[in-house]
C-alpha cells in the first residue's frame, strides 16, 4: 500500500506499538494501519491510535472508535 501524496503531514506513532500513522490534511485528521492496509480518511477533528483501535473525534467532544479492520464503534 502506498499512502497518497495528498497529506500535509504524516506522523508515525512509534510509542503505541500499533502500526498506525496519523494523517493531517486541511486541519483534519485520519489514520493508516500498516497491519491491514486500512486507510481512515482525514475527515475527523482528531485521531488517537492505540493498539488495534483509533479513537476519533467525530465532531467537537463526540468520540468513536475504528478498529484495524474498519469496524466503527460510535457512542
PDB file with one MODEL, atoms N, CA, C and O in Angstrom:
MODEL        1
ATOM      1  N   UNK A   1       0.847  -1.193   0.000  1.00  0.00           N
ATOM      2  CA  UNK A   1       0.000   0.000   0.000  1.00  0.00           C
ATOM      3  C   UNK A   1       0.875   1.232   0.000  1.00  0.00           C
ATOM      4  O   UNK A   1       1.830   1.329   0.770  1.00  0.00           O
ATOM      5  N   UNK A   2       0.549   2.157  -0.854  1.00  0.00           N
ATOM      6  CA  UNK A   2       1.232   3.440  -0.908  1.00  0.00           C
ATOM      7  C   UNK A   2       0.250   4.494  -0.427  1.00  0.00           C
ATOM      8  O   UNK A   2      -0.863   4.600  -0.940  1.00  0.00           O
ATOM      9  N   UNK A   3       0.671   5.276   0.564  1.00  0.00           N
ATOM     10  CA  UNK A   3      -0.184   6.349   1.066  1.00  0.00           C
ATOM     11  C   UNK A   3      -0.142   7.486   0.054  1.00  0.00           C
ATOM     12  O   UNK A   3       0.945   7.954  -0.285  1.00  0.00           O
ATOM     13  N   UNK A   4      -1.292   7.946  -0.439  1.00  0.00           N
ATOM     14  CA  UNK A   4      -1.308   9.019  -1.439  1.00  0.00           C
ATOM     15  C   UNK A   4      -0.577  10.273  -0.948  1.00  0.00           C
ATOM     16  O   UNK A   4      -0.624  10.611   0.235  1.00  0.00           O
ATOM     17  N   UNK A   5       0.090  10.945  -1.865  1.00  0.00           N
ATOM     18  CA  UNK A   5       0.863  12.139  -1.543  1.00  0.00           C
ATOM     19  C   UNK A   5      -0.047  13.364  -1.553  1.00  0.00           C
ATOM     20  O   UNK A   5       0.202  14.324  -2.283  1.00  0.00           O
ATOM     21  N   UNK A   6      -1.100  13.326  -0.742  1.00  0.00           N
ATOM     22  CA  UNK A   6      -2.052  14.433  -0.676  1.00  0.00           C
ATOM     23  C   UNK A   6      -2.130  15.029   0.721  1.00  0.00           C
ATOM     24  O   UNK A   6      -2.876  15.981   0.950  1.00  0.00           O
ATOM     25  N   UNK A   7      -1.371  14.478   1.647  1.00  0.00           N
ATOM     26  CA  UNK A   7      -1.440  14.910   3.036  1.00  0.00           C
ATOM     27  C   UNK A   7      -0.376  15.948   3.344  1.00  0.00           C
ATOM     28  O   UNK A   7       0.731  15.895   2.808  1.00  0.00           O
ATOM     29  N   UNK A   8      -0.720  16.900   4.217  1.00  0.00           N
ATOM     30  CA  UNK A   8       0.213  17.954   4.604  1.00  0.00           C
ATOM     31  C   UNK A   8       1.292  17.416   5.535  1.00  0.00           C
ATOM     32  O   UNK A   8       2.424  17.898   5.540  1.00  0.00           O
ATOM     33  N   UNK A   9       0.920  16.404   6.326  1.00  0.00           N
ATOM     34  CA  UNK A   9       1.857  15.844   7.292  1.00  0.00           C
ATOM     35  C   UNK A   9       1.436  14.415   7.608  1.00  0.00           C
ATOM     36  O   UNK A   9       0.245  14.117   7.699  1.00  0.00           O
ATOM     37  N   UNK A  10       2.417  13.532   7.775  1.00  0.00           N
ATOM     38  CA  UNK A  10       2.175  12.157   8.183  1.00  0.00           C
ATOM     39  C   UNK A  10       3.032  11.911   9.413  1.00  0.00           C
ATOM     40  O   UNK A  10       4.254  12.056   9.357  1.00  0.00           O
ATOM     41  N   UNK A  11       2.406  11.541  10.523  1.00  0.00           N
ATOM     42  CA  UNK A  11       3.111  11.344  11.782  1.00  0.00           C
ATOM     43  C   UNK A  11       3.075   9.875  12.174  1.00  0.00           C
ATOM     44  O   UNK A  11       2.001   9.286  12.301  1.00  0.00           O
ATOM     45  N   UNK A  12       4.245   9.286  12.365  1.00  0.00           N
ATOM     46  CA  UNK A  12       4.333   7.904  12.817  1.00  0.00           C
ATOM     47  C   UNK A  12       4.197   7.893  14.337  1.00  0.00           C
ATOM     48  O   UNK A  12       4.801   8.717  15.023  1.00  0.00           O
ATOM     49  N   UNK A  13       3.415   6.970  14.855  1.00  0.00           N
ATOM     50  CA  UNK A  13       3.168   6.866  16.286  1.00  0.00           C
ATOM     51  C   UNK A  13       3.933   5.662  16.852  1.00  0.00           C
ATOM     52  O   UNK A  13       3.317   4.634  17.130  1.00  0.00           O
ATOM     53  N   UNK A  14       5.252   5.760  17.029  1.00  0.00           N
ATOM     54  CA  UNK A  14       6.041   4.593  17.429  1.00  0.00           C
ATOM     55  C   UNK A  14       5.826   4.132  18.862  1.00  0.00           C
ATOM     56  O   UNK A  14       6.002   2.948  19.149  1.00  0.00           O
ATOM     57  N   UNK A  15       5.458   5.008  19.754  1.00  0.00           N
ATOM     58  CA  UNK A  15       5.325   4.630  21.164  1.00  0.00           C
ATOM     59  C   UNK A  15       4.110   3.761  21.424  1.00  0.00           C
ATOM     60  O   UNK A  15       4.022   3.129  22.477  1.00  0.00           O
ATOM     61  N   UNK A  16       3.183   3.713  20.504  1.00  0.00           N
ATOM     62  CA  UNK A  16       1.941   2.980  20.698  1.00  0.00           C
ATOM     63  C   UNK A  16       2.111   1.500  20.365  1.00  0.00           C
ATOM     64  O   UNK A  16       1.467   0.642  20.969  1.00  0.00           O
ATOM     65  N   UNK A  17       2.979   1.210  19.405  1.00  0.00           N
ATOM     66  CA  UNK A  17       3.196  -0.168  19.010  1.00  0.00           C
ATOM     67  C   UNK A  17       2.050  -0.747  18.202  1.00  0.00           C
ATOM     68  O   UNK A  17       1.930  -1.966  18.088  1.00  0.00           O
ATOM     69  N   UNK A  18       1.211   0.104  17.643  1.00  0.00           N
ATOM     70  CA  UNK A  18       0.027  -0.363  16.933  1.00  0.00           C
ATOM     71  C   UNK A  18       0.216  -0.457  15.427  1.00  0.00           C
ATOM     72  O   UNK A  18      -0.570  -1.121  14.751  1.00  0.00           O
ATOM     73  N   UNK A  19       1.229   0.186  14.896  1.00  0.00           N
ATOM     74  CA  UNK A  19       1.412   0.179  13.459  1.00  0.00           C
ATOM     75  C   UNK A  19       0.512   1.149  12.733  1.00  0.00           C
ATOM     76  O   UNK A  19       0.166   0.914  11.575  1.00  0.00           O
ATOM     77  N   UNK A  20       0.126   2.227  13.374  1.00  0.00           N
ATOM     78  CA  UNK A  20      -0.695   3.266  12.768  1.00  0.00           C
ATOM     79  C   UNK A  20       0.136   4.519  12.521  1.00  0.00           C
ATOM     80  O   UNK A  20       1.105   4.785  13.233  1.00  0.00           O
ATOM     81  N   UNK A  21      -0.250   5.280  11.510  1.00  0.00           N
ATOM     82  CA  UNK A  21       0.275   6.627  11.327  1.00  0.00           C
ATOM     83  C   UNK A  21      -0.916   7.580  11.337  1.00  0.00           C
ATOM     84  O   UNK A  21      -2.039   7.196  11.010  1.00  0.00           O
ATOM     85  N   UNK A  22      -0.654   8.825  11.717  1.00  0.00           N
ATOM     86  CA  UNK A  22      -1.693   9.855  11.712  1.00  0.00           C
ATOM     87  C   UNK A  22      -1.488  10.710  10.468  1.00  0.00           C
ATOM     88  O   UNK A  22      -0.373  11.140  10.177  1.00  0.00           O
ATOM     89  N   UNK A  23      -2.571  10.951   9.740  1.00  0.00           N
ATOM     90  CA  UNK A  23      -2.546  11.728   8.504  1.00  0.00           C
ATOM     91  C   UNK A  23      -3.188  13.088   8.775  1.00  0.00           C
ATOM     92  O   UNK A  23      -4.250  13.166   9.393  1.00  0.00           O
ATOM     93  N   UNK A  24      -2.542  14.153   8.312  1.00  0.00           N
ATOM     94  CA  UNK A  24      -3.024  15.525   8.514  1.00  0.00           C
ATOM     95  C   UNK A  24      -3.339  16.139   7.148  1.00  0.00           C
ATOM     96  O   UNK A  24      -2.529  16.071   6.224  1.00  0.00           O
ATOM     97  N   UNK A  25      -4.519  16.735   7.036  1.00  0.00           N
ATOM     98  CA  UNK A  25      -4.896  17.401   5.776  1.00  0.00           C
ATOM     99  C   UNK A  25      -5.981  18.427   6.052  1.00  0.00           C
ATOM    100  O   UNK A  25      -7.035  18.084   6.587  1.00  0.00           O
ATOM    101  N   UNK A  26      -5.738  19.678   5.695  1.00  0.00           N
ATOM    102  CA  UNK A  26      -6.720  20.755   5.824  1.00  0.00           C
ATOM    103  C   UNK A  26      -7.311  20.866   7.230  1.00  0.00           C
ATOM    104  O   UNK A  26      -8.512  21.088   7.384  1.00  0.00           O
ATOM    105  N   UNK A  27      -6.470  20.712   8.251  1.00  0.00           N
ATOM    106  CA  UNK A  27      -6.929  20.843   9.621  1.00  0.00           C
ATOM    107  C   UNK A  27      -7.719  19.658  10.140  1.00  0.00           C
ATOM    108  O   UNK A  27      -8.267  19.721  11.240  1.00  0.00           O
ATOM    109  N   UNK A  28      -7.789  18.593   9.383  1.00  0.00           N
ATOM    110  CA  UNK A  28      -8.497  17.368   9.793  1.00  0.00           C
ATOM    111  C   UNK A  28      -7.486  16.225   9.879  1.00  0.00           C
ATOM    112  O   UNK A  28      -6.353  16.333   9.409  1.00  0.00           O
ATOM    113  N   UNK A  29      -7.933  15.127  10.494  1.00  0.00           N
ATOM    114  CA  UNK A  29      -7.026  14.026  10.754  1.00  0.00           C
ATOM    115  C   UNK A  29      -7.625  12.696  10.333  1.00  0.00           C
ATOM    116  O   UNK A  29      -8.838  12.497  10.382  1.00  0.00           O
ATOM    117  N   UNK A  30      -6.754  11.796   9.923  1.00  0.00           N
ATOM    118  CA  UNK A  30      -7.123  10.429   9.578  1.00  0.00           C
ATOM    119  C   UNK A  30      -6.006   9.519  10.037  1.00  0.00           C
ATOM    120  O   UNK A  30      -5.135   9.939  10.798  1.00  0.00           O
ATOM    121  N   UNK A  31      -6.020   8.267   9.578  1.00  0.00           N
ATOM    122  CA  UNK A  31      -5.010   7.315  10.017  1.00  0.00           C
ATOM    123  C   UNK A  31      -4.837   6.219   8.980  1.00  0.00           C
ATOM    124  O   UNK A  31      -5.710   5.996   8.141  1.00  0.00           O
ATOM    125  N   UNK A  32      -3.706   5.543   9.049  1.00  0.00           N
ATOM    126  CA  UNK A  32      -3.421   4.392   8.202  1.00  0.00           C
ATOM    127  C   UNK A  32      -2.877   3.287   9.089  1.00  0.00           C
ATOM    128  O   UNK A  32      -1.984   3.526   9.902  1.00  0.00           O
ATOM    129  N   UNK A  33      -3.415   2.060   8.938  1.00  0.00           N
ATOM    130  CA  UNK A  33      -2.964   0.896   9.702  1.00  0.00           C
ATOM    131  C   UNK A  33      -2.047   0.052   8.831  1.00  0.00           C
ATOM    132  O   UNK A  33      -2.480  -0.481   7.809  1.00  0.00           O
ATOM    133  N   UNK A  34      -0.787  -0.074   9.224  1.00  0.00           N
ATOM    134  CA  UNK A  34       0.168  -0.877   8.461  1.00  0.00           C
ATOM    135  C   UNK A  34      -0.247  -2.344   8.392  1.00  0.00           C
ATOM    136  O   UNK A  34      -0.107  -2.984   7.350  1.00  0.00           O
ATOM    137  N   UNK A  35      -0.756  -2.873   9.497  1.00  0.00           N
ATOM    138  CA  UNK A  35      -1.080  -4.298   9.607  1.00  0.00           C
ATOM    139  C   UNK A  35      -2.105  -4.740   8.566  1.00  0.00           C
ATOM    140  O   UNK A  35      -1.945  -5.789   7.943  1.00  0.00           O
ATOM    141  N   UNK A  36      -3.152  -3.948   8.376  1.00  0.00           N
ATOM    142  CA  UNK A  36      -4.251  -4.352   7.496  1.00  0.00           C
ATOM    143  C   UNK A  36      -4.379  -3.507   6.231  1.00  0.00           C
ATOM    144  O   UNK A  36      -5.136  -3.861   5.327  1.00  0.00           O
ATOM    145  N   UNK A  37      -3.647  -2.393   6.159  1.00  0.00           N
ATOM    146  CA  UNK A  37      -3.766  -1.518   4.998  1.00  0.00           C
ATOM    147  C   UNK A  37      -4.997  -0.624   5.049  1.00  0.00           C
ATOM    148  O   UNK A  37      -5.363  -0.011   4.046  1.00  0.00           O
ATOM    149  N   UNK A  38      -5.636  -0.547   6.209  1.00  0.00           N
ATOM    150  CA  UNK A  38      -6.833   0.277   6.363  1.00  0.00           C
ATOM    151  C   UNK A  38      -6.469   1.756   6.333  1.00  0.00           C
ATOM    152  O   UNK A  38      -5.610   2.207   7.090  1.00  0.00           O
ATOM    153  N   UNK A  39      -7.116   2.493   5.468  1.00  0.00           N
ATOM    154  CA  UNK A  39      -6.921   3.939   5.373  1.00  0.00           C
ATOM    155  C   UNK A  39      -8.177   4.630   5.881  1.00  0.00           C
ATOM    156  O   UNK A  39      -9.247   4.493   5.289  1.00  0.00           O
ATOM    157  N   UNK A  40      -8.050   5.374   6.980  1.00  0.00           N
ATOM    158  CA  UNK A  40      -9.148   6.163   7.533  1.00  0.00           C
ATOM    159  C   UNK A  40      -8.969   7.577   7.000  1.00  0.00           C
ATOM    160  O   UNK A  40      -7.963   8.215   7.311  1.00  0.00           O
ATOM    161  N   UNK A  41      -9.903   8.089   6.210  1.00  0.00           N
ATOM    162  CA  UNK A  41      -9.742   9.398   5.581  1.00  0.00           C
ATOM    163  C   UNK A  41      -9.531  10.527   6.586  1.00  0.00           C
ATOM    164  O   UNK A  41     -10.013  10.454   7.716  1.00  0.00           O
ATOM    165  N   UNK A  42      -8.824  11.549   6.183  1.00  0.00           N
ATOM    166  CA  UNK A  42      -8.556  12.715   7.033  1.00  0.00           C
ATOM    167  C   UNK A  42      -9.784  13.621   7.044  1.00  0.00           C
ATOM    168  O   UNK A  42      -9.819  14.656   6.379  1.00  0.00           O
ATOM    169  N   UNK A  43     -10.797  13.205   7.820  1.00  0.00           N
ATOM    170  CA  UNK A  43     -12.047  13.967   7.892  1.00  0.00           C
ATOM    171  C   UNK A  43     -12.508  14.180   9.331  1.00  0.00           C
ATOM    172  O   UNK A  43     -13.622  14.652   9.557  1.00  0.00           O
ATOM    173  N   UNK A  44     -11.672  13.840  10.296  1.00  0.00           N
ATOM    174  CA  UNK A  44     -12.057  13.923  11.700  1.00  0.00           C
ATOM    175  C   UNK A  44     -11.330  15.056  12.419  1.00  0.00           C
ATOM    176  O   UNK A  44     -10.272  15.507  11.982  1.00  0.00           O
ATOM    177  N   UNK A  45     -11.915  15.508  13.529  1.00  0.00           N
ATOM    178  CA  UNK A  45     -11.323  16.602  14.304  1.00  0.00           C
ATOM    179  C   UNK A  45     -10.038  16.174  14.992  1.00  0.00           C
ATOM    180  O   UNK A  45      -9.132  16.988  15.172  1.00  0.00           O
ATOM    181  N   UNK A  46      -9.946  14.903  15.381  1.00  0.00           N
ATOM    182  CA  UNK A  46      -8.715  14.363  15.958  1.00  0.00           C
ATOM    183  C   UNK A  46      -8.742  12.845  15.840  1.00  0.00           C
ATOM    184  O   UNK A  46      -9.808  12.238  15.733  1.00  0.00           O
ATOM    185  N   UNK A  47      -7.562  12.240  15.861  1.00  0.00           N
ATOM    186  CA  UNK A  47      -7.432  10.786  15.924  1.00  0.00           C
ATOM    187  C   UNK A  47      -6.332  10.466  16.929  1.00  0.00           C
ATOM    188  O   UNK A  47      -5.357  11.205  17.066  1.00  0.00           O
ATOM    189  N   UNK A  48      -6.510   9.354  17.625  1.00  0.00           N
ATOM    190  CA  UNK A  48      -5.522   8.918  18.600  1.00  0.00           C
ATOM    191  C   UNK A  48      -5.396   7.395  18.506  1.00  0.00           C
ATOM    192  O   UNK A  48      -6.208   6.672  19.084  1.00  0.00           O
ATOM    193  N   UNK A  49      -4.377   6.901  17.778  1.00  0.00           N
ATOM    194  CA  UNK A  49      -4.213   5.452  17.655  1.00  0.00           C
ATOM    195  C   UNK A  49      -3.737   4.812  18.954  1.00  0.00           C
ATOM    196  O   UNK A  49      -2.958   5.398  19.705  1.00  0.00           O
ATOM    197  N   UNK A  50      -4.219   3.606  19.200  1.00  0.00           N
ATOM    198  CA  UNK A  50      -3.691   2.782  20.280  1.00  0.00           C
ATOM    199  C   UNK A  50      -4.047   1.329  19.986  1.00  0.00           C
ATOM    200  O   UNK A  50      -5.190   1.009  19.659  1.00  0.00           O
ATOM    201  N   UNK A  51      -3.060   0.465  20.108  1.00  0.00           N
ATOM    202  CA  UNK A  51      -3.185  -0.962  19.851  1.00  0.00           C
ATOM    203  C   UNK A  51      -3.914  -1.220  18.537  1.00  0.00           C
ATOM    204  O   UNK A  51      -3.405  -0.840  17.483  1.00  0.00           O
ATOM    205  N   UNK A  52      -5.077  -1.846  18.559  1.00  0.00           N
ATOM    206  CA  UNK A  52      -5.793  -2.178  17.323  1.00  0.00           C
ATOM    207  C   UNK A  52      -6.944  -1.235  17.021  1.00  0.00           C
ATOM    208  O   UNK A  52      -7.796  -1.539  16.186  1.00  0.00           O
ATOM    209  N   UNK A  53      -6.976  -0.092  17.696  1.00  0.00           N
ATOM    210  CA  UNK A  53      -8.066   0.867  17.514  1.00  0.00           C
ATOM    211  C   UNK A  53      -7.522   2.265  17.280  1.00  0.00           C
ATOM    212  O   UNK A  53      -6.377   2.572  17.612  1.00  0.00           O
ATOM    213  N   UNK A  54      -8.375   3.109  16.696  1.00  0.00           N
ATOM    214  CA  UNK A  54      -8.095   4.534  16.585  1.00  0.00           C
ATOM    215  C   UNK A  54      -9.280   5.253  17.221  1.00  0.00           C
ATOM    216  O   UNK A  54     -10.418   5.083  16.785  1.00  0.00           O
ATOM    217  N   UNK A  55      -9.017   6.046  18.238  1.00  0.00           N
ATOM    218  CA  UNK A  55     -10.062   6.882  18.847  1.00  0.00           C
ATOM    219  C   UNK A  55     -10.190   8.116  17.974  1.00  0.00           C
ATOM    220  O   UNK A  55      -9.201   8.802  17.715  1.00  0.00           O
ATOM    221  N   UNK A  56     -11.392   8.399  17.522  1.00  0.00           N
ATOM    222  CA  UNK A  56     -11.594   9.550  16.639  1.00  0.00           C
ATOM    223  C   UNK A  56     -12.580  10.518  17.263  1.00  0.00           C
ATOM    224  O   UNK A  56     -13.500  10.123  17.980  1.00  0.00           O
ATOM    225  N   UNK A  57     -12.370  11.788  16.977  1.00  0.00           N
ATOM    226  CA  UNK A  57     -13.308  12.832  17.395  1.00  0.00           C
ATOM    227  C   UNK A  57     -14.135  13.179  16.164  1.00  0.00           C
ATOM    228  O   UNK A  57     -13.656  13.838  15.241  1.00  0.00           O
ATOM    229  N   UNK A  58     -15.374  12.728  16.167  1.00  0.00           N
ATOM    230  CA  UNK A  58     -16.249  12.874  15.005  1.00  0.00           C
ATOM    231  C   UNK A  58     -16.649  14.335  14.822  1.00  0.00           C
ATOM    232  O   UNK A  58     -16.522  14.891  13.731  1.00  0.00           O
ATOM    233  N   UNK A  59     -17.126  14.938  15.882  1.00  0.00           N
ATOM    234  CA  UNK A  59     -17.420  16.363  15.955  1.00  0.00           C
ATOM    235  C   UNK A  59     -16.865  16.810  17.305  1.00  0.00           C
ATOM    236  O   UNK A  59     -16.504  15.959  18.117  1.00  0.00           O
ATOM    237  N   UNK A  60     -16.784  18.100  17.573  1.00  0.00           N
ATOM    238  CA  UNK A  60     -16.216  18.513  18.861  1.00  0.00           C
ATOM    239  C   UNK A  60     -16.883  17.789  20.043  1.00  0.00           C
ATOM    240  O   UNK A  60     -18.096  17.863  20.239  1.00  0.00           O
ATOM    241  N   UNK A  61     -16.054  17.093  20.811  1.00  0.00           N
ATOM    242  CA  UNK A  61     -16.473  16.373  22.015  1.00  0.00           C
ATOM    243  C   UNK A  61     -17.386  15.172  21.769  1.00  0.00           C
ATOM    244  O   UNK A  61     -18.029  14.698  22.706  1.00  0.00           O
ATOM    245  N   UNK A  62     -17.461  14.670  20.541  1.00  0.00           N
ATOM    246  CA  UNK A  62     -18.194  13.443  20.234  1.00  0.00           C
ATOM    247  C   UNK A  62     -17.171  12.452  19.675  1.00  0.00           C
ATOM    248  O   UNK A  62     -16.569  12.683  18.626  1.00  0.00           O
ATOM    249  N   UNK A  63     -16.987  11.332  20.406  1.00  0.00           N
ATOM    250  CA  UNK A  63     -15.926  10.394  20.072  1.00  0.00           C
ATOM    251  C   UNK A  63     -16.475   9.046  19.634  1.00  0.00           C
ATOM    252  O   UNK A  63     -17.601   8.671  19.962  1.00  0.00           O
ATOM    253  N   UNK A  64     -15.652   8.334  18.889  1.00  0.00           N
ATOM    254  CA  UNK A  64     -15.938   6.971  18.475  1.00  0.00           C
ATOM    255  C   UNK A  64     -14.628   6.247  18.277  1.00  0.00           C
ATOM    256  O   UNK A  64     -13.556   6.804  18.514  1.00  0.00           O
ATOM    257  N   UNK A  65     -14.718   4.981  17.834  1.00  0.00           N
ATOM    258  CA  UNK A  65     -13.528   4.168  17.617  1.00  0.00           C
ATOM    259  C   UNK A  65     -13.660   3.437  16.296  1.00  0.00           C
ATOM    260  O   UNK A  65     -14.759   3.065  15.884  1.00  0.00           O
ATOM    261  N   UNK A  66     -12.536   3.236  15.639  1.00  0.00           N
ATOM    262  CA  UNK A  66     -12.471   2.408  14.441  1.00  0.00           C
ATOM    263  C   UNK A  66     -11.354   1.409  14.675  1.00  0.00           C
ATOM    264  O   UNK A  66     -10.240   1.798  15.026  1.00  0.00           O
ATOM    265  N   UNK A  67     -11.640   0.103  14.484  1.00  0.00           N
ATOM    266  CA  UNK A  67     -10.583  -0.883  14.680  1.00  0.00           C
ATOM    267  C   UNK A  67      -9.782  -1.059  13.397  1.00  0.00           C
ATOM    268  O   UNK A  67     -10.113  -0.468  12.369  1.00  0.00           O
ATOM    269  N   UNK A  68      -8.725  -1.873  13.453  1.00  0.00           N
ATOM    270  CA  UNK A  68      -7.837  -2.011  12.296  1.00  0.00           C
ATOM    271  C   UNK A  68      -8.460  -2.821  11.162  1.00  0.00           C
ATOM    272  O   UNK A  68      -7.827  -3.015  10.124  1.00  0.00           O
ATOM    273  N   UNK A  69      -9.695  -3.298  11.346  1.00  0.00           N
ATOM    274  CA  UNK A  69     -10.449  -3.960  10.296  1.00  0.00           C
ATOM    275  C   UNK A  69     -11.483  -3.034   9.658  1.00  0.00           C
ATOM    276  O   UNK A  69     -12.162  -3.418   8.705  1.00  0.00           O
ATOM    277  N   UNK A  70     -11.601  -1.792  10.194  1.00  0.00           N
ATOM    278  CA  UNK A  70     -12.553  -0.828   9.658  1.00  0.00           C
ATOM    279  C   UNK A  70     -13.901  -0.811  10.345  1.00  0.00           C
ATOM    280  O   UNK A  70     -14.787  -0.062   9.934  1.00  0.00           O
ATOM    281  N   UNK A  71     -14.084  -1.625  11.395  1.00  0.00           N
ATOM    282  CA  UNK A  71     -15.358  -1.631  12.130  1.00  0.00           C
ATOM    283  C   UNK A  71     -15.450  -0.362  12.981  1.00  0.00           C
ATOM    284  O   UNK A  71     -14.496   0.025  13.655  1.00  0.00           O
ATOM    285  N   UNK A  72     -16.622   0.273  12.932  1.00  0.00           N
ATOM    286  CA  UNK A  72     -16.841   1.542  13.641  1.00  0.00           C
ATOM    287  C   UNK A  72     -17.663   1.325  14.901  1.00  0.00           C
ATOM    288  O   UNK A  72     -18.642   0.579  14.904  1.00  0.00           O
ATOM    289  N   UNK A  73     -17.252   1.982  15.958  1.00  0.00           N
ATOM    290  CA  UNK A  73     -17.952   1.939  17.235  1.00  0.00           C
ATOM    291  C   UNK A  73     -18.202   3.386  17.646  1.00  0.00           C
ATOM    292  O   UNK A  73     -17.274   4.088  18.049  1.00  0.00           O
ATOM    293  N   UNK A  74     -19.442   3.829  17.547  1.00  0.00           N
ATOM    294  CA  UNK A  74     -19.780   5.199  17.919  1.00  0.00           C
ATOM    295  C   UNK A  74     -20.496   5.176  19.256  1.00  0.00           C
ATOM    296  O   UNK A  74     -21.198   4.219  19.581  1.00  0.00           O
ATOM    297  N   UNK A  75     -20.312   6.242  20.031  1.00  0.00           N
ATOM    298  CA  UNK A  75     -21.012   6.386  21.312  1.00  0.00           C
ATOM    299  C   UNK A  75     -22.331   7.060  21.078  1.00  0.00           C
ATOM    300  O   UNK A  75     -23.087   7.281  22.024  1.00  0.00           O
TER     301      UNK A  75
ENDMDL
END
